[in-house]
Amino acid sequence: MSEKDKSQKPDLPPMGAQDFSEIEDWPGYFNAVLGKGARDTLLTALDSFEQEGFLKGFAVDVAAGEGRDSLELLRRNWRVLATDNHPEAFAHLWTRVPEKMKPQLTTAAVNFCDMKFPNNDMVNASFALPFCEPKHFEVLWNKIVESIRPGGRFAGQFFGSRDTWASLPNRSHHSLEEVLKLLQGFSIEMMKEEERDDPPELRKPKHWQIFHVVARKN
Ligand SMILES: C[S@@+](CC[C@H](N)C(=O)[O-])C[C@H]1O[C@@H](n2cnc3c(N)ncnc32)[C@H](O)[C@@H]1O
């Protein structure tokens, strides 16, 4: 290998969803995940409702992104308020909603700190809350808890304090103990801790610590 070749960095793999998330390039993220299926946390919560004979309800999908979870909720005949502060999110969502389901959907472009939560059967926040600035997190979480009816559910993710992104400014990460404290007043139906390192061939490998949560309000 010549000296010139040695000095050249190997080609980086293309940016993936996590690379866009890290730098909060949300249009890049929406395109990277477009067409992916609903999150397991949402599917688990919906299955639990169905086992109780509760076949449709009203959900707030917080930071819904391009709308993978909102689409599943609509498909299962739920009414949905999808929120996100990036206006491009809803363009991806609305174009994929079948005409007959459009009356079930409302979208609101709103920042976490300005959110108003109508009373609901479920708050779904998939890979959303870690992107709330710490100074607004407590108020946001209290609004979420208040808005869910007894017997309703929260579904979503918290990022752990050992996750690489915990050191990024303006992110909200929590230890397991802190997550459990947030979930006081709920019966926890799913608490799946995922902790792992990315394979080195990724563009920017990181350490992940994620809590996947489904909880039923007491
Ligand atoms: C990782 S994406 C998750 C999207 C989707 N829920 C999913 O499961 O793929 C994070 C989302 O949070 C939104 N977001 C970031 N900061 C926000 C803020 N301050 N207020 C509201 N939404 C925000 C982004 O626009 C993006 O759609």
The ligand as an SDF file (V2000), in Angstrom:
LIG
                    3D

 27 29  0  0  0  0  0  0  0  0999 V2000
  -36.0090    8.8860   17.0370 C   0  0  0  0  0  0  0  0  0  0  0  0
  -37.3970    9.7500   16.3970 S   0  0  0  0  0  0  0  0  0  0  0  0
  -38.7360    8.6690   16.8700 C   0  0  0  0  0  0  0  0  0  0  0  0
  -39.8700    8.7490   15.8990 C   0  0  0  0  0  0  0  0  0  0  0  0
  -40.9090    7.6140   16.0260 C   0  0  0  0  0  0  0  0  0  0  0  0
  -41.6670    7.7290   17.2460 N   0  0  0  0  0  0  0  0  0  0  0  0
  -40.2630    6.2530   15.9310 C   0  0  0  0  0  0  0  0  0  0  0  0
  -40.5330    5.3940   16.7690 O   0  0  0  0  0  0  0  0  0  0  0  0
  -39.4900    6.0290   14.9950 O   0  0  0  0  0  0  0  0  0  0  0  0
  -37.5730   11.0980   17.5110 C   0  0  0  0  0  0  0  0  0  0  0  0
  -38.6800   12.0490   17.1240 C   0  0  0  0  0  0  0  0  0  0  0  0
  -38.7140   13.0960   18.0930 O   0  0  0  0  0  0  0  0  0  0  0  0
  -39.0530   14.3010   17.4250 C   0  0  0  0  0  0  0  0  0  0  0  0
  -38.5750   15.3910   18.2720 N   0  0  0  0  0  0  0  0  0  0  0  0
  -37.2960   15.7140   18.5280 C   0  0  0  0  0  0  0  0  0  0  0  0
  -37.2290   16.7710   19.3480 N   0  0  0  0  0  0  0  0  0  0  0  0
  -38.5170   17.1210   19.6240 C   0  0  0  0  0  0  0  0  0  0  0  0
  -39.1050   18.1340   20.4260 C   0  0  0  0  0  0  0  0  0  0  0  0
  -38.3580   19.0020   21.1050 N   0  0  0  0  0  0  0  0  0  0  0  0
  -40.4550   18.2000   20.4860 N   0  0  0  0  0  0  0  0  0  0  0  0
  -41.2170   17.3010   19.7940 C   0  0  0  0  0  0  0  0  0  0  0  0
  -40.7200   16.3270   19.0160 N   0  0  0  0  0  0  0  0  0  0  0  0
  -39.3780   16.2390   18.9260 C   0  0  0  0  0  0  0  0  0  0  0  0
  -38.3570   14.2020   16.0900 C   0  0  0  0  0  0  0  0  0  0  0  0
  -38.9030   15.0560   15.1210 O   0  0  0  0  0  0  0  0  0  0  0  0
  -38.5280   12.7250   15.7730 C   0  0  0  0  0  0  0  0  0  0  0  0
  -39.6730   12.4870   15.0000 O   0  0  0  0  0  0  0  0  0  0  0  0
  1  2  1  0
  2  3  1  0
  2 10  1  0
  3  4  1  0
  4  5  1  0
  5  6  1  0
  5  7  1  0
  7  8  2  0
  7  9  1  0
 10 11  1  0
 11 12  1  0
 11 26  1  0
 12 13  1  0
 13 14  1  0
 13 24  1  0
 14 15  1  0
 14 23  1  0
 15 16  2  0
 16 17  1  0
 17 18  1  0
 17 23  2  0
 18 19  1  0
 18 20  2  0
 20 21  1  0
 21 22  2  0
 22 23  1  0
 24 25  1  0
 24 26  1  0
 26 27  1  0
M  CHG  2   2   1   9  -1
M  END
$$$$
